Amino acid sequence: MRIAPPFGYHEVVPFLKTQKVRLLKPGQVPEFVQQANAIPVSYSEFQLVAREYPIVFTTNDGGKSFAPVAVLGIQARENVFYAEGAWASQVYVPAYARRYPFCMAKVNVDKVERKERLICVEKAFVDDARGEALFDAQGNPAPDWAPMERLLSEYEADLERSREMCALLADYGVLEAFAMEATLAKHSAGALHLTGMHRVSEKNLENLNAAQLKNLMRKGVLARVYIHLLSLENFARLLERKAAREKR
C-alpha cells in the first residue's frame, strides 16, 4: 500500500506500535521547513500564527480549492525564521512542522472514504538502531506518545474546519489574488516579488448580504478573516528579518 505523502514528506508508511522512531528534538524542525517560504496552517492556529507571520491563501488547482499558509520568506526556498540550526527564539512554530515525522492519512475502502484516519510516519525516521520505542511490549504508550497523538488528532480535525472555511470564502467570492513587491536597499536581486497568493477582498466582504455575513460569523470564519487581514502587516516584519539576516 502506497500512501500519498503530504507536502514536505518523502515517503510515509503506516505507524506500527512495534516500530522505533527518531523524534525531533526540542527546537528542531523538519528539513523541508528550513528552506520553505510558506507552511500550511490550520483553523485554530490563526491567532497564534498572526503574531509573527502573514497568513495568506493558496491554491493548487486553479482556484477550485484554497488552503491557508503562513509566509516564512519573500524568496523561493527562504525561511527568515530559521537560522543556525534553530527556529527563531520565542516565535510560534506551526503545528504542521511540530507533528513531523508523523501525519494522518485518509483511508479508502472500495473507493469509499472512511471517517477513520491512519497514523503514518516518515519511512526514513523508522530506525531500530537510533529510534525511540513509543509503546512497550504490552502495547502501552510511552510518555512521549500521548502529546503527539493528541496533536495529530486535533490537527486533523482542524484541517477539516480549515477546508470548510476556505470553501465558504471561495463560494462567497471574497478571495482575490495579490502580489507583494518590495525593494531592500543594496539587495543584490533588486526588487523582490512574491506571487501566487490570495487574500480576502475587503470590498467583496462589504458587499456580502446580511445572511452571508451572519453565516461567516456563526461559523467563526469572520473572526479569522479579520485576523488574516491584520496579519498582512507582518510582511513588513518579514522584510525587516530578511534585511537583518543579510547584514550579518
C-alpha positions as CSV (number, residue, x, y, z in Angstrom):
1,M,0.0,0.0,0.0
2,R,1.4,3.4,-1.1
3,I,0.2,6.5,0.7
4,A,0.5,9.8,-1.0
5,P,2.8,11.9,1.3
6,P,1.8,15.4,2.4
7,F,3.8,18.5,1.4
8,G,7.4,18.2,2.6
9,Y,7.2,14.5,3.4
10,H,9.1,12.0,1.2
11,E,7.6,8.5,1.8
12,V,5.1,7.7,4.6
13,V,4.1,4.3,5.9
14,P,1.5,3.2,8.5
15,F,2.9,3.6,12.0
16,L,3.1,0.4,14.0
17,K,3.4,0.1,17.8
18,T,6.4,-2.1,17.4
19,Q,8.4,0.5,15.4
20,K,11.1,2.7,16.8
21,V,11.0,6.2,15.5
22,R,13.6,9.0,15.6
23,L,11.8,12.1,17.0
24,L,12.7,15.7,16.5
25,K,14.5,17.2,19.5
26,P,13.0,20.3,21.3
27,G,13.5,23.3,19.0
28,Q,14.3,21.1,16.0
29,V,12.2,21.4,12.8
30,P,11.9,19.2,9.7
31,E,14.5,19.7,7.0
32,F,11.9,20.7,4.4
33,V,10.7,23.6,6.6
34,Q,14.2,25.0,6.8
35,Q,14.1,26.1,3.2
36,A,10.4,26.7,2.7
37,N,8.9,30.1,2.2
38,A,5.4,29.0,3.3
39,I,3.9,26.3,5.6
40,P,0.3,25.2,5.9
41,V,-1.6,26.4,9.0
42,S,-5.0,25.4,10.4
43,Y,-8.2,27.0,11.6
44,S,-7.4,27.1,15.3
45,E,-3.8,28.4,14.8
46,F,-4.8,31.7,13.2
47,Q,-4.4,33.9,16.3
48,L,-1.0,32.4,17.3
49,V,0.3,32.5,13.7
50,A,-0.8,36.0,13.1
51,R,1.5,37.3,15.8
52,E,4.6,36.8,13.6
53,Y,3.6,35.6,10.1
54,P,1.4,36.9,7.3
55,I,-1.4,34.5,6.6
56,V,-2.5,34.1,3.0
57,F,-4.5,31.6,1.0
58,T,-3.0,29.5,-1.9
59,T,-4.5,27.2,-4.5
60,N,-3.0,24.3,-6.5
61,D,-6.0,23.6,-8.7
62,G,-6.7,26.9,-10.4
63,G,-9.0,28.3,-7.7
64,K,-11.2,25.2,-7.1
65,S,-10.0,24.9,-3.5
66,F,-7.8,27.0,-1.2
67,A,-5.7,26.5,1.9
68,P,-4.3,28.9,4.5
69,V,-0.5,29.2,4.8
70,A,1.9,31.2,6.9
71,V,4.5,33.0,4.8
72,L,8.1,32.4,6.0
73,G,10.1,34.2,3.4
74,I,10.0,36.6,0.4
75,Q,12.0,34.5,-2.0
76,A,11.9,30.8,-3.0
77,R,13.5,28.4,-0.5
78,E,13.8,31.2,2.0
79,N,12.7,30.9,5.7
80,V,13.7,34.0,7.6
81,F,12.6,32.4,10.9
82,Y,15.2,29.6,10.7
83,A,19.0,30.2,11.2
84,E,21.9,28.4,12.7
85,G,20.1,25.2,13.2
86,A,17.1,26.5,15.1
87,W,13.8,28.4,14.7
88,A,13.7,32.0,15.9
89,S,13.5,32.2,19.6
90,Q,10.1,32.9,21.2
91,V,8.3,32.5,17.8
92,Y,5.4,30.1,17.4
93,V,6.2,27.0,15.3
94,P,3.1,25.9,13.3
95,A,1.7,22.5,14.1
96,Y,2.4,21.2,10.6
97,A,6.1,21.3,11.5
98,R,5.7,20.1,15.1
99,R,3.8,16.9,14.1
100,Y,6.7,15.7,11.9
101,P,7.7,12.9,11.3
102,F,4.1,11.8,11.8
103,C,1.0,12.6,9.8
104,M,-2.6,11.3,9.3
105,A,-3.8,9.7,6.1
106,K,-7.3,9.1,4.7
107,V,-8.5,5.5,4.4
108,N,-10.5,4.4,1.3
109,V,-12.2,1.1,1.2
110,D,-13.7,0.1,-2.2
111,K,-13.2,3.7,-3.3
112,V,-15.3,5.0,-0.4
113,E,-13.5,7.3,2.1
114,R,-13.9,6.2,5.7
115,K,-14.1,8.5,8.7
116,E,-11.1,6.9,10.4
117,R,-7.7,8.3,9.8
118,L,-4.5,6.2,9.7
119,I,-1.4,7.4,11.6
120,C,1.6,7.4,9.4
121,V,5.3,8.1,9.8
122,E,8.1,9.3,7.5
123,K,9.7,6.0,6.5
124,A,13.3,7.3,6.8
125,F,12.6,8.0,10.5
126,V,11.7,4.4,11.4
127,D,15.0,3.4,12.9
128,D,15.5,0.4,15.1
129,A,19.1,1.5,16.0
130,R,18.6,5.1,16.9
131,G,14.8,5.4,17.2
132,E,12.6,5.6,20.3
133,A,10.1,3.0,21.3
134,L,6.7,4.7,21.7
135,F,4.9,1.7,23.0
136,D,6.1,-1.1,25.4
137,A,5.9,-4.8,24.8
138,Q,2.4,-4.9,26.2
139,G,1.2,-2.1,23.8
140,N,1.1,0.6,26.4
141,P,2.1,4.1,25.2
142,A,5.3,5.8,26.3
143,P,5.0,9.3,27.9
144,D,6.2,10.9,24.6
145,W,3.4,9.4,22.6
146,A,0.4,11.0,24.3
147,P,1.1,14.6,23.3
148,M,2.0,13.6,19.8
149,E,-1.2,11.5,19.3
150,R,-3.2,14.4,20.7
151,L,-1.6,16.9,18.3
152,L,-2.2,14.6,15.3
153,S,-5.8,14.1,16.2
154,E,-6.6,17.8,16.9
155,Y,-4.7,18.9,13.8
156,E,-6.5,16.5,11.6
157,A,-9.9,17.7,12.9
158,D,-8.7,21.3,12.5
159,L,-7.8,20.7,8.8
160,E,-11.5,19.8,8.1
161,R,-12.5,23.1,9.7
162,S,-9.9,24.9,7.5
163,R,-11.2,23.2,4.4
164,E,-14.8,24.3,5.3
165,M,-13.7,27.8,5.9
166,C,-11.8,28.1,2.6
167,A,-14.7,26.5,0.7
168,L,-17.1,29.1,2.2
169,L,-14.8,32.0,1.4
170,A,-14.4,30.8,-2.2
171,D,-18.1,30.2,-2.6
172,Y,-18.8,33.7,-1.4
173,G,-16.3,35.1,-3.9
174,V,-14.3,37.1,-1.4
175,L,-10.8,35.8,-2.2
176,E,-8.6,37.8,-4.6
177,A,-5.2,37.2,-6.0
178,F,-2.4,39.6,-4.9
179,A,1.3,40.0,-5.0
180,M,3.9,41.5,-2.6
181,E,6.6,43.8,-4.0
182,A,9.4,45.4,-2.1
183,T,12.9,46.7,-2.5
184,L,15.6,46.3,0.0
185,A,18.5,48.8,0.0
186,K,21.6,47.2,-1.5
187,H,19.8,43.9,-2.2
188,S,21.6,42.1,-5.0
189,A,18.4,40.8,-6.6
190,G,16.9,44.3,-6.8
191,A,13.1,44.4,-6.4
192,L,11.5,41.4,-4.6
193,H,8.3,39.9,-5.9
194,L,6.1,37.3,-4.1
195,T,3.2,36.0,-6.1
196,G,0.7,33.1,-6.0
197,M,-1.2,34.4,-3.0
198,H,-4.8,35.2,-2.3
199,R,-6.3,37.4,0.4
200,V,-9.8,38.4,1.4
201,S,-11.0,41.4,-0.5
202,E,-12.4,43.9,1.9
203,K,-14.6,45.4,-0.8
204,N,-16.1,42.0,-1.7
205,L,-16.6,41.3,2.0
206,E,-18.5,44.5,2.4
207,N,-20.8,43.5,-0.5
208,L,-21.9,40.3,1.2
209,N,-25.5,40.2,2.3
210,A,-26.6,40.0,5.9
211,A,-27.3,36.3,5.8
212,Q,-23.8,35.5,4.4
213,L,-22.1,37.7,7.0
214,K,-24.2,36.1,9.7
215,N,-23.1,32.6,8.5
216,L,-19.5,33.6,8.5
217,M,-19.8,34.9,12.0
218,R,-21.7,31.9,13.2
219,K,-19.1,29.5,11.9
220,G,-16.2,31.5,13.4
221,V,-14.9,32.4,9.9
222,L,-15.4,36.2,10.1
223,A,-13.1,36.4,13.1
224,R,-10.4,34.6,11.2
225,V,-10.9,36.8,8.2
226,Y,-10.0,39.8,10.4
227,I,-7.1,38.0,11.9
228,H,-5.9,37.2,8.4
229,L,-6.2,40.8,7.2
230,L,-4.3,42.1,10.2
231,S,-1.6,39.6,9.7
232,L,-0.8,41.0,6.3
233,E,1.0,43.8,8.2
234,N,3.6,41.2,9.0
235,F,5.1,41.4,5.5
236,A,6.9,44.4,6.8
237,R,8.4,42.3,9.6
238,L,9.5,39.7,7.1
239,L,11.4,42.3,5.3
240,E,13.0,43.5,8.5
241,R,14.1,40.0,9.3
242,K,15.5,39.5,5.8
243,A,17.4,42.8,5.9
244,A,18.8,41.9,9.4
245,R,20.0,38.5,8.1
246,E,21.7,40.0,5.1
247,K,23.7,42.4,7.3
248,R,25.4,39.5,9.1
